[in-house]
Amino acid sequence: QVQLLESGGGLVQAGGSLRLSCAASGSIANIAVMGWYRQAPGKQRDLVATITGRGITDYADSVKGRFTISRDGDERAVYLQMDSLKPEDTAVYYCNAEVITIPFMTRREYWGQGTQVTVSS
């Protein structure tokens, strides 16, 4: 079974920074895409940023220029550097990975349990 372990959330003031980390483990053949999503109270879960195994990135318009997604060389970990944080960034942030598992080479999405980010005004 694949497990995604997240860390790095916390409480910061507006304008501050946080760095989120996510490490994948389990019976993994390949990870095609890793990314971050967030969900604020009473709202749906939305895309924040994704990165492919070839390093191609995509960002939500609301975080462009402020957040940076990156991936380890072994392609088993993903990071989200969050700068110039705003109160509206407050949410639970979830790691996501599109994983091809062994031995049957099945493809499915896995989610971390989330890490809380709170930005005070």
N, C-alpha and C positions, 0 to 999 in steps of 0.2 A: 504494500500500500504506500502511496506517495504522501508525504507530509511536507507542508510549508510552514516554516517557523518565522514569525515576524518579530521585530524589535525596533526600538528607537522612538516610539511615540512619547508624548509628554505634554506638559503645559508650558506655553511660551507667550510672551507679549507680542502684540502686533509689531511687525517689522523684524522679528527674530527669525531664527533658523532651526530646523531639525533635519536629521538624516535617518531615514527608515531603511531597514535591512530585511531581506527575506532569503532564507536558505532552503533549498529543496533536497529531499532525501527519499530513498526508496528504490523500487525496481524500475529504474528509468533507463530507457534506451536513448531518447532524445527529448529535449524541450524546445519546441518550435518558437514559442512566444512566452515571455514573462511580462507582467505588468502590475499596475496598481489601480485600484478602484476605491471610491470612498462613498460613504453613506451617512448623511446627517439625519438627526431625528425627524421623523415624519416625511422623509424624502426617499426617492429611489436611489439605488446604487448606481453611480456614474463612473465612467472611465476617467482616469487621471492621466496615465501615460502607459505606453507599451514599448517593448524593445524586442526585436527578432534576434535569432542566432547570428545573423550577419550584421547586427548593430544598427538596423534601421529603426528609428524612433518615431513615435507619434504622441502628440500631447493634446489635451483638451485646451480650447481657446482660453479658458479662464486661468490657466497656469503657465501658459507660454511666456518665456522670459524670466520666470521665477523658479520653476522646478526643473530639475535635471535627472533623467533616468539613466542608469548605467548597469552593466552586467559583467560579472567576473569572467575571466578567460576560460574557466572550466564550464561556463554556461549553466551553473547550478545555483547561482545567487544573483539577486537583483537588488538595486539600491535606488532610493529616491531622495535626492538632496532638495530640500524645500527652503527657499530663501524668501525674504520679504513677505512673510506670512501675514495673512489678513484674518479677521474674525470669521469671515465667511468660509475659510478653509477648515473650520472646526468640523470634525467628522470622525467616524471610525474608518481607518484605512485598511484595505484588504489586499493582500498579495494574491495574484492569480497566475497560473501557469497552464499552458496547453502542452500536455505531456503524452509522449508515446511510451507505453510501458512494455516490459517483457514479462512473460515469454510470448504473448499473443500479439504484440505490436498494436495494441488498441490505443486509440487517441481519445482523450477526454480532458475536460477542464478540472483543475483542482483549486481550492481556495484555502487560504490561511484563516485563522480564527479572528483576525483583526487586531489592530492596535489603535488606541485612542489618541487623537491629536486635538488639543484644545488651545485656541488662540484668543487671548483676552484683549480687550480694547484699551 
